[in-house]
C-alpha cells in the first residue's frame, strides 16, 4: 500500500500509524473489527474488487474508494488471524 492510504487504514484499525510497526496475532481480530466499523462509518464498507461504475469522462479512471483499497489488508489480516501469525509492516524499497 502507498503512504497516506496505508497510514489511514492503520489508524482505522486502532494503530498509531507508525511505520515500521507490528500487530501481534492476539490483536488482529479486534483490529479487523475496528477497521470494518471505521469503513462503515466512512460509508465505504464491504466493497470488494469488481467492476466499478463507469466514469463520466471515459479518459478519466474511476476513483478507487477506501473500502476497495482496504480489501487486500482485510484479507491479509483475516489469513494472519486464522494462522495465528503476527503482522509487521515497514517502508518499501525506493523505486528506481
C-alpha beads as a LAMMPS data file, in Angstrom:
LAMMPS data file: protein, C-alpha beads

96 atoms
95 bonds

1 atom types
1 bond types

-500.0 500.0 xlo xhi
-500.0 500.0 ylo yhi
-500.0 500.0 zlo zhi

Masses

1 110.0

Atoms # bond

1 1 1 0.000 0.000 0.000
2 1 1 1.048 3.528 -0.523
3 1 1 1.843 6.065 2.214
4 1 1 -1.255 8.093 3.022
5 1 1 -3.765 5.301 2.397
6 1 1 -1.715 2.834 4.439
7 1 1 -1.459 5.253 7.375
8 1 1 -5.201 5.961 7.211
9 1 1 -6.029 2.245 7.290
10 1 1 -3.589 1.613 10.156
11 1 1 -5.268 4.361 12.169
12 1 1 -8.705 2.958 11.333
13 1 1 -7.503 -0.356 12.799
14 1 1 -6.697 1.437 16.052
15 1 1 -2.952 1.577 15.498
16 1 1 -0.928 4.758 15.885
17 1 1 0.046 4.694 12.217
18 1 1 3.764 4.466 12.895
19 1 1 5.998 2.853 10.302
20 1 1 7.625 0.431 10.879
21 1 1 5.101 -1.278 13.094
22 1 1 3.567 -4.581 14.063
23 1 1 0.331 -6.117 15.224
24 1 1 0.512 -9.237 17.415
25 1 1 -1.665 -12.174 16.420
26 1 1 -3.836 -11.727 19.528
27 1 1 -4.744 -8.172 18.480
28 1 1 -5.691 -8.915 14.883
29 1 1 -9.384 -9.829 15.356
30 1 1 -10.028 -6.549 17.204
31 1 1 -8.114 -4.610 14.535
32 1 1 -10.267 -6.182 11.806
33 1 1 -13.427 -5.262 13.700
34 1 1 -12.277 -1.655 14.215
35 1 1 -11.377 -1.404 10.528
36 1 1 -14.817 -2.676 9.468
37 1 1 -16.522 -0.232 11.836
38 1 1 -14.422 2.708 10.614
39 1 1 -15.108 1.834 6.965
40 1 1 -18.832 1.574 7.708
41 1 1 -18.761 4.960 9.423
42 1 1 -16.992 6.375 6.369
43 1 1 -19.721 4.877 4.161
44 1 1 -17.218 2.634 2.383
45 1 1 -17.833 -0.769 3.987
46 1 1 -17.580 -4.204 2.402
47 1 1 -16.602 -3.053 -1.047
48 1 1 -14.833 -5.843 -2.854
49 1 1 -12.965 -5.959 -6.143
50 1 1 -15.252 -5.943 -9.101
51 1 1 -16.461 -3.735 -11.899
52 1 1 -16.519 -0.088 -10.949
53 1 1 -19.204 2.239 -12.279
54 1 1 -18.175 3.972 -15.461
55 1 1 -16.543 7.362 -15.018
56 1 1 -18.335 10.337 -16.551
57 1 1 -15.189 11.075 -18.595
58 1 1 -14.095 7.920 -20.472
59 1 1 -10.450 9.072 -20.368
60 1 1 -10.547 9.582 -16.586
61 1 1 -10.196 6.416 -14.490
62 1 1 -12.899 5.793 -11.894
63 1 1 -11.824 6.708 -8.354
64 1 1 -10.812 3.862 -6.066
65 1 1 -12.593 4.097 -2.721
66 1 1 -11.045 3.397 0.649
67 1 1 -13.130 0.229 1.072
68 1 1 -11.681 -1.204 -2.108
69 1 1 -8.172 -0.233 -1.040
70 1 1 -8.767 -1.897 2.356
71 1 1 -9.855 -5.209 0.818
72 1 1 -6.334 -6.716 0.451
73 1 1 -5.455 -5.617 4.000
74 1 1 -8.612 -7.237 5.372
75 1 1 -7.782 -10.440 3.510
76 1 1 -4.201 -10.391 4.834
77 1 1 -5.357 -9.763 8.405
78 1 1 -8.002 -12.473 8.177
79 1 1 -5.441 -15.010 6.926
80 1 1 -2.994 -13.993 9.672
81 1 1 -5.714 -14.366 12.325
82 1 1 -6.640 -17.830 11.035
83 1 1 -2.989 -18.902 11.206
84 1 1 -2.192 -17.143 14.483
85 1 1 0.525 -15.033 12.843
86 1 1 1.740 -11.559 13.729
87 1 1 1.647 -8.862 11.031
88 1 1 4.535 -6.442 10.511
89 1 1 4.990 -3.531 8.123
90 1 1 7.809 -1.275 7.041
91 1 1 8.601 1.255 4.352
92 1 1 9.047 -0.256 0.933
93 1 1 12.244 -0.082 -1.036
94 1 1 12.609 3.128 -3.023
95 1 1 11.665 2.864 -6.692
96 1 1 14.441 3.365 -9.175

Bonds

1 1 1 2
2 1 2 3
3 1 3 4
4 1 4 5
5 1 5 6
6 1 6 7
7 1 7 8
8 1 8 9
9 1 9 10
10 1 10 11
11 1 11 12
12 1 12 13
13 1 13 14
14 1 14 15
15 1 15 16
16 1 16 17
17 1 17 18
18 1 18 19
19 1 19 20
20 1 20 21
21 1 21 22
22 1 22 23
23 1 23 24
24 1 24 25
25 1 25 26
26 1 26 27
27 1 27 28
28 1 28 29
29 1 29 30
30 1 30 31
31 1 31 32
32 1 32 33
33 1 33 34
34 1 34 35
35 1 35 36
36 1 36 37
37 1 37 38
38 1 38 39
39 1 39 40
40 1 40 41
41 1 41 42
42 1 42 43
43 1 43 44
44 1 44 45
45 1 45 46
46 1 46 47
47 1 47 48
48 1 48 49
49 1 49 50
50 1 50 51
51 1 51 52
52 1 52 53
53 1 53 54
54 1 54 55
55 1 55 56
56 1 56 57
57 1 57 58
58 1 58 59
59 1 59 60
60 1 60 61
61 1 61 62
62 1 62 63
63 1 63 64
64 1 64 65
65 1 65 66
66 1 66 67
67 1 67 68
68 1 68 69
69 1 69 70
70 1 70 71
71 1 71 72
72 1 72 73
73 1 73 74
74 1 74 75
75 1 75 76
76 1 76 77
77 1 77 78
78 1 78 79
79 1 79 80
80 1 80 81
81 1 81 82
82 1 82 83
83 1 83 84
84 1 84 85
85 1 85 86
86 1 86 87
87 1 87 88
88 1 88 89
89 1 89 90
90 1 90 91
91 1 91 92
92 1 92 93
93 1 93 94
94 1 94 95
95 1 95 96
